[in-house]
Amino acid sequence: MKKQLDEETAERLDTAAKSLKMLIKTVAMMNENLGNKLDAGKEETVSIIKNGNKMLAEKQDVMIEKQDRVLGKQDETIAVIKSGVDVMHEFRTETQQNFANLDTKYGKIAENMERILEELKEERKEYRESIERLVNAILESRKEK
């Protein structure tokens, strides 16, 4: 049985070797045919490639110029935004200072108002007392007559 397997394996290897030789010959012929075709169109292909490269270089130059303009506009926009943010920051700082000043002034105003209110209450009390004395004096003078 081993002998039979060895014979079958040898037979298969022979068939594979023959097929491989045929494949190598076919590929070689195709390469030669392809090489001839490549040589024939080589100059035309080189010319097309050079023209294509030239066109691409020109388009790249145009694109780079456009990108430079866009970057310039972005820089301008960033500067404007930064300026606006700076103005807003200054406004915020000033507003905080104004509120602090207003709070201080309101405190002083509130103190003054309380003082004035107390003074008005005291004056009102004195006024009432004066009116009462005046009324009493008038009543006393009428009694004497």
mmCIF file of the C-alpha atoms, coordinates in Angstrom:
data_MODEL
# 
_entry.id   MODEL 
# 
loop_
_atom_site.group_PDB 
_atom_site.id 
_atom_site.type_symbol 
_atom_site.label_atom_id 
_atom_site.label_alt_id 
_atom_site.label_comp_id 
_atom_site.label_asym_id 
_atom_site.label_entity_id 
_atom_site.label_seq_id 
_atom_site.pdbx_PDB_ins_code 
_atom_site.Cartn_x 
_atom_site.Cartn_y 
_atom_site.Cartn_z 
_atom_site.occupancy 
_atom_site.B_iso_or_equiv 
_atom_site.pdbx_formal_charge 
_atom_site.auth_seq_id 
_atom_site.auth_comp_id 
_atom_site.auth_asym_id 
_atom_site.auth_atom_id 
_atom_site.pdbx_PDB_model_num 
ATOM 1   C CA . MET A 1 1   ? 0.000   0.000   0.000   1.00 0.00 ? 1   MET A CA 1 
ATOM 2   C CA . LYS A 1 2   ? 2.806   2.366   0.784   1.00 0.00 ? 2   LYS A CA 1 
ATOM 3   C CA . LYS A 1 3   ? 4.318   1.660   -2.564  1.00 0.00 ? 3   LYS A CA 1 
ATOM 4   C CA . GLN A 1 4   ? 1.057   2.471   -4.276  1.00 0.00 ? 4   GLN A CA 1 
ATOM 5   C CA . LEU A 1 5   ? 0.842   5.770   -2.382  1.00 0.00 ? 5   LEU A CA 1 
ATOM 6   C CA . ASP A 1 6   ? 4.409   6.629   -3.340  1.00 0.00 ? 6   ASP A CA 1 
ATOM 7   C CA . GLU A 1 7   ? 3.637   5.909   -7.010  1.00 0.00 ? 7   GLU A CA 1 
ATOM 8   C CA . GLU A 1 8   ? 0.506   8.053   -6.912  1.00 0.00 ? 8   GLU A CA 1 
ATOM 9   C CA . THR A 1 9   ? 2.440   10.863  -5.254  1.00 0.00 ? 9   THR A CA 1 
ATOM 10  C CA . ALA A 1 10  ? 5.218   10.616  -7.855  1.00 0.00 ? 10  ALA A CA 1 
ATOM 11  C CA . GLU A 1 11  ? 2.659   10.639  -10.657 1.00 0.00 ? 11  GLU A CA 1 
ATOM 12  C CA . ARG A 1 12  ? 0.974   13.699  -9.217  1.00 0.00 ? 12  ARG A CA 1 
ATOM 13  C CA . LEU A 1 13  ? 4.311   15.454  -8.806  1.00 0.00 ? 13  LEU A CA 1 
ATOM 14  C CA . ASP A 1 14  ? 5.165   14.726  -12.471 1.00 0.00 ? 14  ASP A CA 1 
ATOM 15  C CA . THR A 1 15  ? 1.803   16.145  -13.577 1.00 0.00 ? 15  THR A CA 1 
ATOM 16  C CA . ALA A 1 16  ? 2.307   19.220  -11.392 1.00 0.00 ? 16  ALA A CA 1 
ATOM 17  C CA . ALA A 1 17  ? 5.827   19.770  -12.790 1.00 0.00 ? 17  ALA A CA 1 
ATOM 18  C CA . LYS A 1 18  ? 4.524   19.554  -16.388 1.00 0.00 ? 18  LYS A CA 1 
ATOM 19  C CA . SER A 1 19  ? 1.700   21.985  -15.593 1.00 0.00 ? 19  SER A CA 1 
ATOM 20  C CA . LEU A 1 20  ? 4.156   24.367  -13.906 1.00 0.00 ? 20  LEU A CA 1 
ATOM 21  C CA . LYS A 1 21  ? 6.462   24.308  -16.968 1.00 0.00 ? 21  LYS A CA 1 
ATOM 22  C CA . MET A 1 22  ? 3.512   25.132  -19.222 1.00 0.00 ? 22  MET A CA 1 
ATOM 23  C CA . LEU A 1 23  ? 2.436   27.937  -16.897 1.00 0.00 ? 23  LEU A CA 1 
ATOM 24  C CA . ILE A 1 24  ? 5.964   29.400  -16.854 1.00 0.00 ? 24  ILE A CA 1 
ATOM 25  C CA . LYS A 1 25  ? 6.146   29.347  -20.673 1.00 0.00 ? 25  LYS A CA 1 
ATOM 26  C CA . THR A 1 26  ? 2.717   31.009  -20.928 1.00 0.00 ? 26  THR A CA 1 
ATOM 27  C CA . VAL A 1 27  ? 3.629   33.738  -18.423 1.00 0.00 ? 27  VAL A CA 1 
ATOM 28  C CA . ALA A 1 28  ? 6.924   34.357  -20.223 1.00 0.00 ? 28  ALA A CA 1 
ATOM 29  C CA . MET A 1 29  ? 5.103   34.764  -23.545 1.00 0.00 ? 29  MET A CA 1 
ATOM 30  C CA . MET A 1 30  ? 2.580   37.124  -21.944 1.00 0.00 ? 30  MET A CA 1 
ATOM 31  C CA . ASN A 1 31  ? 5.381   39.175  -20.395 1.00 0.00 ? 31  ASN A CA 1 
ATOM 32  C CA . GLU A 1 32  ? 7.143   39.426  -23.738 1.00 0.00 ? 32  GLU A CA 1 
ATOM 33  C CA . ASN A 1 33  ? 3.912   40.460  -25.442 1.00 0.00 ? 33  ASN A CA 1 
ATOM 34  C CA . LEU A 1 34  ? 3.180   42.971  -22.710 1.00 0.00 ? 34  LEU A CA 1 
ATOM 35  C CA . GLY A 1 35  ? 6.730   44.331  -22.855 1.00 0.00 ? 35  GLY A CA 1 
ATOM 36  C CA . ASN A 1 36  ? 6.366   44.937  -26.596 1.00 0.00 ? 36  ASN A CA 1 
ATOM 37  C CA . LYS A 1 37  ? 3.090   46.761  -26.040 1.00 0.00 ? 37  LYS A CA 1 
ATOM 38  C CA . LEU A 1 38  ? 4.607   48.805  -23.209 1.00 0.00 ? 38  LEU A CA 1 
ATOM 39  C CA . ASP A 1 39  ? 7.580   49.810  -25.339 1.00 0.00 ? 39  ASP A CA 1 
ATOM 40  C CA . ALA A 1 40  ? 5.244   50.912  -28.118 1.00 0.00 ? 40  ALA A CA 1 
ATOM 41  C CA . GLY A 1 41  ? 3.174   53.176  -25.853 1.00 0.00 ? 41  GLY A CA 1 
ATOM 42  C CA . LYS A 1 42  ? 6.017   54.239  -23.552 1.00 0.00 ? 42  LYS A CA 1 
ATOM 43  C CA . GLU A 1 43  ? 6.760   57.598  -25.182 1.00 0.00 ? 43  GLU A CA 1 
ATOM 44  C CA . GLU A 1 44  ? 3.106   58.524  -25.395 1.00 0.00 ? 44  GLU A CA 1 
ATOM 45  C CA . THR A 1 45  ? 2.586   57.468  -21.792 1.00 0.00 ? 45  THR A CA 1 
ATOM 46  C CA . VAL A 1 46  ? 5.599   59.468  -20.610 1.00 0.00 ? 46  VAL A CA 1 
ATOM 47  C CA . SER A 1 47  ? 4.261   62.536  -22.438 1.00 0.00 ? 47  SER A CA 1 
ATOM 48  C CA . ILE A 1 48  ? 0.803   62.097  -20.903 1.00 0.00 ? 48  ILE A CA 1 
ATOM 49  C CA . ILE A 1 49  ? 2.314   61.661  -17.461 1.00 0.00 ? 49  ILE A CA 1 
ATOM 50  C CA . LYS A 1 50  ? 4.494   64.780  -17.850 1.00 0.00 ? 50  LYS A CA 1 
ATOM 51  C CA . ASN A 1 51  ? 1.514   66.848  -19.017 1.00 0.00 ? 51  ASN A CA 1 
ATOM 52  C CA . GLY A 1 52  ? -0.575  65.487  -16.148 1.00 0.00 ? 52  GLY A CA 1 
ATOM 53  C CA . ASN A 1 53  ? 2.156   66.326  -13.652 1.00 0.00 ? 53  ASN A CA 1 
ATOM 54  C CA . LYS A 1 54  ? 2.423   69.846  -15.066 1.00 0.00 ? 54  LYS A CA 1 
ATOM 55  C CA . MET A 1 55  ? -1.341  70.342  -14.779 1.00 0.00 ? 55  MET A CA 1 
ATOM 56  C CA . LEU A 1 56  ? -1.337  68.977  -11.242 1.00 0.00 ? 56  LEU A CA 1 
ATOM 57  C CA . ALA A 1 57  ? 1.518   71.294  -10.239 1.00 0.00 ? 57  ALA A CA 1 
ATOM 58  C CA . GLU A 1 58  ? -0.395  74.290  -11.618 1.00 0.00 ? 58  GLU A CA 1 
ATOM 59  C CA . LYS A 1 59  ? -3.550  73.255  -9.792  1.00 0.00 ? 59  LYS A CA 1 
ATOM 60  C CA . GLN A 1 60  ? -1.576  72.726  -6.604  1.00 0.00 ? 60  GLN A CA 1 
ATOM 61  C CA . ASP A 1 61  ? -0.122  76.236  -6.929  1.00 0.00 ? 61  ASP A CA 1 
ATOM 62  C CA . VAL A 1 62  ? -3.629  77.665  -7.332  1.00 0.00 ? 62  VAL A CA 1 
ATOM 63  C CA . MET A 1 63  ? -4.863  75.658  -4.350  1.00 0.00 ? 63  MET A CA 1 
ATOM 64  C CA . ILE A 1 64  ? -1.925  76.795  -2.213  1.00 0.00 ? 64  ILE A CA 1 
ATOM 65  C CA . GLU A 1 65  ? -2.699  80.430  -3.096  1.00 0.00 ? 65  GLU A CA 1 
ATOM 66  C CA . LYS A 1 66  ? -6.343  79.901  -2.142  1.00 0.00 ? 66  LYS A CA 1 
ATOM 67  C CA . GLN A 1 67  ? -5.309  78.238  1.109   1.00 0.00 ? 67  GLN A CA 1 
ATOM 68  C CA . ASP A 1 68  ? -3.002  81.175  1.871   1.00 0.00 ? 68  ASP A CA 1 
ATOM 69  C CA . ARG A 1 69  ? -5.907  83.594  1.328   1.00 0.00 ? 69  ARG A CA 1 
ATOM 70  C CA . VAL A 1 70  ? -8.184  81.492  3.533   1.00 0.00 ? 70  VAL A CA 1 
ATOM 71  C CA . LEU A 1 71  ? -5.533  81.368  6.254   1.00 0.00 ? 71  LEU A CA 1 
ATOM 72  C CA . GLY A 1 72  ? -5.161  85.136  6.015   1.00 0.00 ? 72  GLY A CA 1 
ATOM 73  C CA . LYS A 1 73  ? -8.908  85.576  6.414   1.00 0.00 ? 73  LYS A CA 1 
ATOM 74  C CA . GLN A 1 74  ? -8.896  83.168  9.345   1.00 0.00 ? 74  GLN A CA 1 
ATOM 75  C CA . ASP A 1 75  ? -6.151  85.203  10.989  1.00 0.00 ? 75  ASP A CA 1 
ATOM 76  C CA . GLU A 1 76  ? -8.183  88.381  10.453  1.00 0.00 ? 76  GLU A CA 1 
ATOM 77  C CA . THR A 1 77  ? -11.301 86.712  11.867  1.00 0.00 ? 77  THR A CA 1 
ATOM 78  C CA . ILE A 1 78  ? -9.389  85.455  14.891  1.00 0.00 ? 78  ILE A CA 1 
ATOM 79  C CA . ALA A 1 79  ? -8.020  88.960  15.474  1.00 0.00 ? 79  ALA A CA 1 
ATOM 80  C CA . VAL A 1 80  ? -11.540 90.441  15.292  1.00 0.00 ? 80  VAL A CA 1 
ATOM 81  C CA . ILE A 1 81  ? -12.909 87.791  17.649  1.00 0.00 ? 81  ILE A CA 1 
ATOM 82  C CA . LYS A 1 82  ? -10.010 88.294  20.062  1.00 0.00 ? 82  LYS A CA 1 
ATOM 83  C CA . SER A 1 83  ? -10.614 92.038  19.971  1.00 0.00 ? 83  SER A CA 1 
ATOM 84  C CA . GLY A 1 84  ? -14.302 91.470  20.718  1.00 0.00 ? 84  GLY A CA 1 
ATOM 85  C CA . VAL A 1 85  ? -13.468 89.125  23.575  1.00 0.00 ? 85  VAL A CA 1 
ATOM 86  C CA . ASP A 1 86  ? -11.048 91.711  24.977  1.00 0.00 ? 86  ASP A CA 1 
ATOM 87  C CA . VAL A 1 87  ? -13.742 94.402  24.778  1.00 0.00 ? 87  VAL A CA 1 
ATOM 88  C CA . MET A 1 88  ? -16.234 92.080  26.473  1.00 0.00 ? 88  MET A CA 1 
ATOM 89  C CA . HIS A 1 89  ? -13.699 91.312  29.194  1.00 0.00 ? 89  HIS A CA 1 
ATOM 90  C CA . GLU A 1 90  ? -13.106 95.027  29.771  1.00 0.00 ? 90  GLU A CA 1 
ATOM 91  C CA . PHE A 1 91  ? -16.872 95.610  29.843  1.00 0.00 ? 91  PHE A CA 1 
ATOM 92  C CA . ARG A 1 92  ? -17.293 92.804  32.362  1.00 0.00 ? 92  ARG A CA 1 
ATOM 93  C CA . THR A 1 93  ? -14.528 94.213  34.555  1.00 0.00 ? 93  THR A CA 1 
ATOM 94  C CA . GLU A 1 94  ? -16.002 97.726  34.366  1.00 0.00 ? 94  GLU A CA 1 
ATOM 95  C CA . THR A 1 95  ? -19.470 96.372  35.139  1.00 0.00 ? 95  THR A CA 1 
ATOM 96  C CA . GLN A 1 96  ? -18.175 94.531  38.187  1.00 0.00 ? 96  GLN A CA 1 
ATOM 97  C CA . GLN A 1 97  ? -16.423 97.704  39.361  1.00 0.00 ? 97  GLN A CA 1 
ATOM 98  C CA . ASN A 1 98  ? -19.580 99.739  38.755  1.00 0.00 ? 98  ASN A CA 1 
ATOM 99  C CA . PHE A 1 99  ? -21.664 97.288  40.772  1.00 0.00 ? 99  PHE A CA 1 
ATOM 100 C CA . ALA A 1 100 ? -19.088 97.376  43.573  1.00 0.00 ? 100 ALA A CA 1 
ATOM 101 C CA . ASN A 1 101 ? -19.225 101.214 43.510  1.00 0.00 ? 101 ASN A CA 1 
ATOM 102 C CA . LEU A 1 102 ? -23.021 101.133 43.384  1.00 0.00 ? 102 LEU A CA 1 
ATOM 103 C CA . ASP A 1 103 ? -23.109 98.773  46.340  1.00 0.00 ? 103 ASP A CA 1 
ATOM 104 C CA . THR A 1 104 ? -20.808 101.094 48.303  1.00 0.00 ? 104 THR A CA 1 
ATOM 105 C CA . LYS A 1 105 ? -22.834 104.166 47.322  1.00 0.00 ? 105 LYS A CA 1 
ATOM 106 C CA . TYR A 1 106 ? -26.116 102.393 48.070  1.00 0.00 ? 106 TYR A CA 1 
ATOM 107 C CA . GLY A 1 107 ? -24.754 101.552 51.500  1.00 0.00 ? 107 GLY A CA 1 
ATOM 108 C CA . LYS A 1 108 ? -23.943 105.219 52.102  1.00 0.00 ? 108 LYS A CA 1 
ATOM 109 C CA . ILE A 1 109 ? -27.327 106.296 50.702  1.00 0.00 ? 109 ILE A CA 1 
ATOM 110 C CA . ALA A 1 110 ? -29.106 103.771 52.914  1.00 0.00 ? 110 ALA A CA 1 
ATOM 111 C CA . GLU A 1 111 ? -27.208 105.033 55.954  1.00 0.00 ? 111 GLU A CA 1 
ATOM 112 C CA . ASN A 1 112 ? -28.037 108.657 55.068  1.00 0.00 ? 112 ASN A CA 1 
ATOM 113 C CA . MET A 1 113 ? -31.699 107.776 54.503  1.00 0.00 ? 113 MET A CA 1 
ATOM 114 C CA . GLU A 1 114 ? -31.894 106.053 57.873  1.00 0.00 ? 114 GLU A CA 1 
ATOM 115 C CA . ARG A 1 115 ? -30.247 109.075 59.533  1.00 0.00 ? 115 ARG A CA 1 
ATOM 116 C CA . ILE A 1 116 ? -32.621 111.474 57.738  1.00 0.00 ? 116 ILE A CA 1 
ATOM 117 C CA . LEU A 1 117 ? -35.602 109.299 58.681  1.00 0.00 ? 117 LEU A CA 1 
ATOM 118 C CA . GLU A 1 118 ? -34.538 109.351 62.319  1.00 0.00 ? 118 GLU A CA 1 
ATOM 119 C CA . GLU A 1 119 ? -34.071 113.126 62.115  1.00 0.00 ? 119 GLU A CA 1 
ATOM 120 C CA . LEU A 1 120 ? -37.532 113.490 60.538  1.00 0.00 ? 120 LEU A CA 1 
ATOM 121 C CA . LYS A 1 121 ? -39.066 111.358 63.276  1.00 0.00 ? 121 LYS A CA 1 
ATOM 122 C CA . GLU A 1 122 ? -37.352 113.488 65.907  1.00 0.00 ? 122 GLU A CA 1 
ATOM 123 C CA . GLU A 1 123 ? -38.490 116.720 64.189  1.00 0.00 ? 123 GLU A CA 1 
ATOM 124 C CA . ARG A 1 124 ? -42.037 115.353 63.902  1.00 0.00 ? 124 ARG A CA 1 
ATOM 125 C CA . LYS A 1 125 ? -42.008 114.505 67.603  1.00 0.00 ? 125 LYS A CA 1 
ATOM 126 C CA . GLU A 1 126 ? -40.738 117.994 68.431  1.00 0.00 ? 126 GLU A CA 1 
ATOM 127 C CA . TYR A 1 127 ? -43.355 119.506 66.080  1.00 0.00 ? 127 TYR A CA 1 
ATOM 128 C CA . ARG A 1 128 ? -46.146 117.584 67.819  1.00 0.00 ? 128 ARG A CA 1 
ATOM 129 C CA . GLU A 1 129 ? -44.880 118.676 71.179  1.00 0.00 ? 129 GLU A CA 1 
ATOM 130 C CA . SER A 1 130 ? -44.723 122.290 69.971  1.00 0.00 ? 130 SER A CA 1 
ATOM 131 C CA . ILE A 1 131 ? -48.267 122.069 68.586  1.00 0.00 ? 131 ILE A CA 1 
ATOM 132 C CA . GLU A 1 132 ? -49.492 120.572 71.836  1.00 0.00 ? 132 GLU A CA 1 
ATOM 133 C CA . ARG A 1 133 ? -47.849 123.398 73.818  1.00 0.00 ? 133 ARG A CA 1 
ATOM 134 C CA . LEU A 1 134 ? -49.316 125.956 71.439  1.00 0.00 ? 134 LEU A CA 1 
ATOM 135 C CA . VAL A 1 135 ? -52.802 124.424 71.678  1.00 0.00 ? 135 VAL A CA 1 
ATOM 136 C CA . ASN A 1 136 ? -52.491 124.276 75.453  1.00 0.00 ? 136 ASN A CA 1 
ATOM 137 C CA . ALA A 1 137 ? -51.329 127.895 75.548  1.00 0.00 ? 137 ALA A CA 1 
ATOM 138 C CA . ILE A 1 138 ? -54.291 128.959 73.367  1.00 0.00 ? 138 ILE A CA 1 
ATOM 139 C CA . LEU A 1 139 ? -56.706 127.017 75.559  1.00 0.00 ? 139 LEU A CA 1 
ATOM 140 C CA . GLU A 1 140 ? -55.162 128.530 78.691  1.00 0.00 ? 140 GLU A CA 1 
ATOM 141 C CA . SER A 1 141 ? -55.418 132.023 77.258  1.00 0.00 ? 141 SER A CA 1 
ATOM 142 C CA . ARG A 1 142 ? -59.127 131.504 76.470  1.00 0.00 ? 142 ARG A CA 1 
ATOM 143 C CA . LYS A 1 143 ? -59.790 130.245 79.940  1.00 0.00 ? 143 LYS A CA 1 
ATOM 144 C CA . GLU A 1 144 ? -58.256 133.383 81.420  1.00 0.00 ? 144 GLU A CA 1 
ATOM 145 C CA . LYS A 1 145 ? -60.425 135.691 79.402  1.00 0.00 ? 145 LYS A CA 1 
# 
